[in-house]
Amino acid sequence: MSARTSARVIEHVVCSFCGCLCDDIIVEVDEGEITRVRKACASGRGLFTRYDPTPRQPTVDGQEVDWKEAIAEAARILDEANSPLIYGLSSTATEAQRKAVALADKLGAMIDTTSSICHGPTDLAMQAVGEPTCTLGEVRNRADLLVFWGCNPAVSHIRHFARYSVMPKGTLTPNGRRDRTVVVVDVRPTSSTQAADLFLQVQPGADFEVLSALRALLREKEIEAETMGGVPTAHLQEMAERMRTCRFGVAFMGMGLTQSRGRDLNVSELFTLVAELNQYTRFCVIPMRGHGNVAGADQVLTWQSGYPFAVSFARGYPRYGPGEFSTVDVLARAEADAALILASDPVAHFPRVAAQQLERIPTIVLDPNRNLTTQVARVVFPTACYGVDAAGTAYRMDGVPIRLRPVLPTVRPTDAEILDQIIETVQQC
Amino acid sequence: MGAVLNGHFTLITGRTLEQGKSLHEGKDSEAYRSATALVEMNPEDMAHLELEDGQAVRVRTSAGQVEVPVRAGTVPPGLLFIPMGPVANVLIGIETKSTGMPPFKGLAAEVVPR
């Protein structure tokens, strides 16, 4: 059936905007255009309504060229580079992510994902202490204690509370919200703290201290200080007791831990606390993954190279180097002489010094939309948007892979197709 | 230009609802610009510095400085919040402590009224 001949209502559509991957979206399509989107949040709605699927020609230095010419120019840039960098991957499908790794392997390039500036420290913590995890389905059906540490889902993952964590009625939580205790830990009151039964306000940079205190209290050590990291010790005592005696606890954690002083050490301390809680009850931790398939980027890079981010193929085999092959470091030290940016916008989200380096080196961008990085790129490929006009696979924040089905016919080339052609055209390093 | 004040702040950056919604309109849109070009400050700090809501201030860190309107927020005294985006990025350094992660939260910052 052609989408251009009749109006359709498509149910169970997956929104690939954030790591929630909500799969209950209803999209109405008429004459090949999305006319209405129901159930999506304010951020996810724009993925469908603001995307213009009209095919556009690729550009080289701002001039429209045909696809073959753009592929040739991209391959020429990558072949001439001594130290090319591939970065992004978080808003594309796993099918394209694995092509990006194959290209890095063929070129002897560095490859890094947006995890670098979101949950890279979480990856380091997982490698240090392991990952006591569960699925969001288990959270929905079982969890009676939810701890949100250094994250603000009411703003960043808007339907998380309603669909996965705070509100849903599940097998062992038949009364929904009333069957759960919600704790939020943050340095400031936010929209999310309003939904909490208990809000622990920590001093900026004191998360490690507070987590260490909780570990001590769990072991029935006495703490003489009246406050720890700005939190009254009595409140921490209450928190430790709640964690120890709950039936099924889950900690969700975000950038408040990974981007603050201590970074991966903060996350390791939380993961260790959660692991230790399993001596008393069932407790898990789930990172609040931001971009729709950033969890998939970790998965693909790990299964292909053994490492989740910051990988270099320069010596012909994968080497792991956070701080060495991570993109902000590489750009700040001017160690890459060409970049291929896949489905991300580093010019909008990197420290200015690192972002400016992308203007100095030849940069290739594959992205469905214009953004600040396409504005400085030498070569731009306007590709299809997985989950809107292309099919693919994405990983939810809990590591569950979900199929993205297109609601519009696929007219634009996909990231995977363009990367395939670049792989075929570049020289083996 | 106002005098450099003795008051030192801790700056954090992060996501906001307006930033998330407006990025779909394009990061060169007015909606995105106004969603990301602002600093939230505790009302007590604003009173202490004699700042009005919406007044332009200069925020400075060791990495750079920006001029943005100040808005009374829920942050505790001593803390500043700027939404993630190109304006905040001017203030973020590149020291990742061998993790890859720049210091997006917890930066020492100064505020100078304009």
Interface residues (C-beta under 8 A of the other chain):
Chain A: A42 S43 G46 L47 T49 R50 D112 S116 I117 G120 P121 L124 N152 V155 S156 I158 V187 R188 P189 T190 S191 Q201 P204 G205 M255 G256 T258 Q259 S260 R261 R263 D264 F309 A310 P322 G323 E324 S326 T327 V328 D329 A332 D345 V347 A348 H349 F350 P351 R352 V353 A354 A355 N369 R370 N371 L372 Q375
Chain B: T10 I12 G14 R15 T16 L17 G20 K21 L23 H24 E25 G26 K27 D28 A63 G64 G73 T74 V75 P76 L79 F81 M84 G85 P86 N89 V90 I92 G93 I94 T96 K97 S98 T99 G100 M101 P102 P103 F104 K105 G106
